[in-house]
């Protein structure tokens, strides 16, 4: 894993972004699979490769698309579950909460369907 972190993970992240870009409009099932892979890797890769304007922006965008919403939310959940020191974890959660609030996801509107809120 250590060698992979240093040599391959940045290339993997670039590949994931490319996959998300080309699958976004027509192949939602592949978009979902890619988000699941990101969620799986986030536990042991550098968080800064994922928590940035590009990746988090895409995840928030996918949370507005019904067919990929669950995968996007699961990916965000995995990001927030990442093992980190307490101060860094608090900052991460606070920054994600601010993004969710500014994007209109939190707090949920009264008229949101229960599936979307859950």
C-alpha positions as CSV (number, residue, x, y, z in Angstrom):
1,X,0.0,0.0,0.0
2,X,2.8,2.4,0.8
3,X,4.4,2.1,-2.6
4,X,1.0,2.4,-4.2
5,X,0.2,5.6,-2.2
6,X,3.4,7.2,-3.4
7,X,3.4,6.1,-7.0
8,X,-0.1,5.1,-8.2
9,X,-2.8,6.7,-6.2
10,X,-2.6,10.2,-7.8
11,X,-2.9,8.4,-11.2
12,X,-5.9,6.4,-9.8
13,X,-7.6,9.6,-8.7
14,X,-7.1,11.1,-12.2
15,X,-8.5,7.9,-13.7
16,X,-11.6,8.1,-11.4
17,X,-12.2,11.7,-12.4
18,X,-11.9,10.8,-16.1
19,X,-14.4,7.9,-15.6
20,X,-16.8,10.1,-13.8
21,X,-16.5,12.7,-16.6
22,X,-17.3,10.2,-19.4
23,X,-20.0,8.2,-17.6
24,X,-21.9,11.0,-16.0
25,X,-24.5,11.7,-18.7
26,X,-25.3,8.2,-20.0
27,X,-23.9,5.5,-17.8
28,X,-25.1,6.1,-14.3
29,X,-24.4,2.5,-13.2
30,X,-20.7,3.1,-14.0
31,X,-20.7,6.4,-12.2
32,X,-22.1,4.6,-9.2
33,X,-19.4,1.9,-9.3
34,X,-16.7,4.6,-9.6
35,X,-18.1,6.4,-6.6
36,X,-18.1,3.1,-4.7
37,X,-14.4,2.5,-5.6
38,X,-13.5,6.0,-4.4
39,X,-15.4,5.3,-1.1
40,X,-13.4,2.1,-0.7
41,X,-10.0,3.7,-1.3
42,X,-10.6,6.9,0.8
43,X,-9.9,5.0,4.0
44,X,-6.2,4.6,3.3
45,X,-5.2,7.3,0.7
46,X,-4.3,10.9,1.3
47,X,-7.5,12.7,2.1
48,X,-6.4,15.8,0.1
49,X,-6.6,13.8,-3.1
50,X,-10.3,13.4,-2.5
51,X,-11.4,16.4,-0.4
52,X,-10.9,19.2,-2.9
53,X,-13.1,21.4,-5.0
54,X,-13.1,19.0,-7.9
55,X,-14.0,15.8,-6.3
56,X,-16.3,17.1,-3.5
57,X,-18.0,19.3,-6.1
58,X,-18.7,16.3,-8.3
59,X,-20.1,14.4,-5.3
60,X,-22.4,17.2,-4.4
61,X,-23.5,17.5,-8.0
62,X,-24.2,13.7,-8.1
63,X,-26.3,14.1,-4.9
64,X,-28.8,16.0,-7.0
65,X,-29.2,13.2,-9.6
66,X,-31.6,10.6,-8.3
67,X,-30.0,7.6,-10.1
68,X,-26.6,8.2,-8.5
69,X,-27.6,10.0,-5.3
70,X,-27.2,7.0,-3.0
71,X,-23.7,6.2,-4.3
72,X,-22.7,9.8,-4.0
73,X,-24.0,10.0,-0.4
74,X,-22.3,6.7,0.5
75,X,-19.0,8.1,-0.9
76,X,-19.4,11.2,1.1
77,X,-20.1,9.1,4.2
78,X,-16.9,7.1,3.6
79,X,-15.0,10.4,3.4
80,X,-16.4,11.5,6.7
81,X,-15.7,8.0,8.3
82,X,-12.0,8.2,7.4
83,X,-9.7,7.6,10.4
84,X,-7.9,10.9,11.2
85,X,-6.6,12.7,14.2
86,X,-9.5,14.4,16.1
87,X,-8.6,18.0,15.1
88,X,-8.3,17.2,11.4
89,X,-11.5,15.1,11.6
90,X,-13.4,18.0,13.2
91,X,-12.1,20.4,10.5
92,X,-13.1,17.9,7.8
93,X,-16.6,17.5,9.1
94,X,-17.1,21.2,9.6
95,X,-16.0,22.0,6.1
96,X,-18.3,19.3,4.6
97,X,-21.2,20.6,6.7
98,X,-20.6,24.1,5.4
99,X,-20.5,22.8,1.8
100,X,-23.8,20.8,2.4
101,X,-25.4,23.9,3.9
102,X,-24.2,26.2,1.1
103,X,-25.4,23.7,-1.5
104,X,-28.8,23.6,0.1
105,X,-28.6,19.9,1.3
106,X,-28.6,20.7,5.0
107,X,-30.9,21.2,6.7
108,X,-33.3,19.4,4.4
109,X,-36.3,21.2,3.2
110,X,-39.6,20.3,4.8
111,X,-41.0,19.1,1.4
112,X,-38.1,16.8,0.6
113,X,-39.0,13.2,0.0
114,X,-38.1,10.8,2.8
115,X,-35.8,8.8,0.5
116,X,-33.8,11.9,-0.3
117,X,-33.4,12.9,3.3
118,X,-32.5,9.4,4.4
